[in-house]
Amino acid sequence: MTAASTDRIEKDVQLNAPRSRVWRALTTPSEFGEWFGVKLNGEFKPGSHVTGRLTFKEDAPDLEMWIDRVEPERIFSYRWHPYGVSRDIDYSKEPTTLIVFTLEDAGTGTHLTVVESGFDSIPASRRAEAFRMNTGGWKSQMEKLRKYVDA
């Protein structure tokens, strides 16, 4: 029996939408914000810094994303501060985690994998909670994305 990883979260989802539709939902900031629950400012292009306000948690600090890779209809990745929802923590002093979305054709739909890695470098005082909350968060977000692209 292998031990569960505490450094990475991986979720897979089968979507009944073509890869081009899923890609738009992931990489168009307004569409990403619609299903994810964030109002974003900026472009999703490699090297860009995008900020936004969570629409489901009004008292949270601004969300920050550093766009890493954009390989059309294949890979989209960015870095952020995981579970960065407290105004009492200066997240700028912490390392980020890496989120990678990978898209593959699957019949008439799309197989999407999301991996968030790098939790082992998050300060111990909040690592377990960030991992737990994002594990549940990605499960919920993949379901929201499914409903969004299937609509």
C-alpha positions in Angstrom: 0.0 0.0 0.0 1.4 3.4 -1.0 1.1 6.4 1.3 -1.1 9.2 0.1 0.8 12.2 -1.2 0.6 15.4 0.8 2.3 17.4 -1.9 -0.2 17.1 -4.8 -3.8 16.9 -5.5 -5.0 15.3 -8.8 -8.6 15.2 -10.1 -9.9 13.9 -13.4 -13.2 14.6 -15.1 -14.8 13.5 -18.3 -16.6 16.4 -20.0 -19.3 16.1 -22.6 -17.9 19.1 -24.6 -15.2 19.3 -27.3 -11.7 20.2 -26.3 -12.0 23.7 -27.9 -15.0 24.5 -25.6 -13.2 23.3 -22.5 -10.1 25.3 -23.5 -12.1 28.5 -23.8 -13.7 27.9 -20.4 -10.2 27.4 -18.9 -8.3 30.2 -20.6 -10.7 33.0 -21.2 -10.5 35.0 -17.9 -14.2 36.0 -18.0 -15.3 32.3 -18.6 -12.8 31.0 -16.0 -14.3 33.5 -13.6 -17.8 32.5 -14.4 -17.5 28.8 -13.3 -14.7 29.3 -10.8 -16.3 32.2 -8.9 -13.8 35.0 -9.4 -13.8 38.3 -11.2 -10.4 38.5 -12.9 -8.3 41.3 -14.2 -5.6 40.5 -16.8 -4.8 38.1 -19.6 -3.9 34.5 -19.4 -0.6 34.5 -21.3 2.7 33.1 -20.1 4.5 35.4 -17.6 1.4 37.5 -16.8 0.2 38.3 -13.3 -3.6 38.2 -13.0 -5.6 39.3 -10.0 -9.2 38.9 -9.0 -11.9 39.1 -6.4 -13.5 35.9 -5.2 -17.3 36.2 -5.7 -18.2 33.5 -3.2 -16.1 34.9 -0.3 -16.3 38.7 -0.1 -13.9 39.2 2.8 -11.0 37.3 1.1 -7.9 39.1 -0.1 -7.5 39.4 -3.9 -6.7 36.1 -5.7 -3.3 36.3 -7.5 -2.3 34.0 -10.4 1.0 33.9 -12.2 0.4 32.3 -15.6 3.0 29.6 -16.4 2.2 27.7 -19.6 -0.5 28.1 -22.3 -0.3 25.4 -24.9 -3.5 25.8 -26.9 -6.1 23.1 -26.3 -3.5 21.0 -24.4 -2.0 22.5 -21.3 -2.8 25.5 -19.2 -0.9 26.1 -15.9 -0.5 28.8 -13.3 0.8 29.4 -9.8 -1.0 30.8 -6.8 -1.1 30.8 -3.1 -3.3 27.8 -2.1 -6.3 28.6 0.1 -5.2 32.2 0.3 -8.4 33.4 1.9 -7.3 35.2 5.1 -6.6 38.9 5.3 -4.4 38.2 8.4 -1.7 36.3 6.4 0.9 37.9 4.1 1.0 35.3 1.4 3.6 37.2 -0.6 6.2 35.7 1.7 5.1 32.1 0.9 5.9 29.8 -2.0 3.2 29.1 -4.5 1.7 25.9 -5.7 1.5 25.0 -9.4 -1.9 24.1 -11.0 -1.7 22.2 -14.4 -4.8 21.5 -16.5 -4.2 18.9 -19.2 -6.8 18.3 -21.9 -7.2 15.2 -24.1 -9.8 14.1 -26.6 -12.1 11.4 -25.2 -14.6 10.2 -27.8 -16.9 13.2 -28.5 -15.9 14.9 -25.3 -12.8 15.9 -23.3 -10.8 14.2 -20.5 -9.5 16.9 -18.2 -6.9 16.4 -15.5 -6.0 19.0 -12.9 -3.0 18.7 -10.7 -2.0 21.1 -8.0 1.5 20.4 -6.6 3.9 22.0 -4.2 2.1 21.8 -0.9 5.1 20.4 0.9 6.8 23.8 0.6 3.8 25.7 2.1 4.5 26.7 5.8 3.6 23.9 8.2 1.2 26.2 10.1 -1.3 26.2 7.2 -0.2 23.3 4.9 -2.7 20.7 6.1 -5.6 23.0 5.9 -4.7 24.3 2.5 -4.3 20.8 1.2 -7.6 19.7 2.7 -9.5 22.7 1.5 -8.1 22.6 -2.0 -8.7 18.8 -2.3 -12.4 19.5 -1.7 -12.2 22.7 -3.7 -10.9 21.0 -6.9 -13.6 18.3 -6.6 -16.3 21.1 -6.4 -14.6 23.2 -9.1 -14.5 20.3 -11.6 -18.2 19.7 -11.1 -18.9 23.5 -11.7 -16.8 23.3 -14.8 -18.7 20.2 -16.0 -22.0 22.0 -15.6 -20.6 25.2 -17.3 -19.3 23.5 -20.4 -22.2 21.0 -20.7 -24.8 23.8 -20.6 
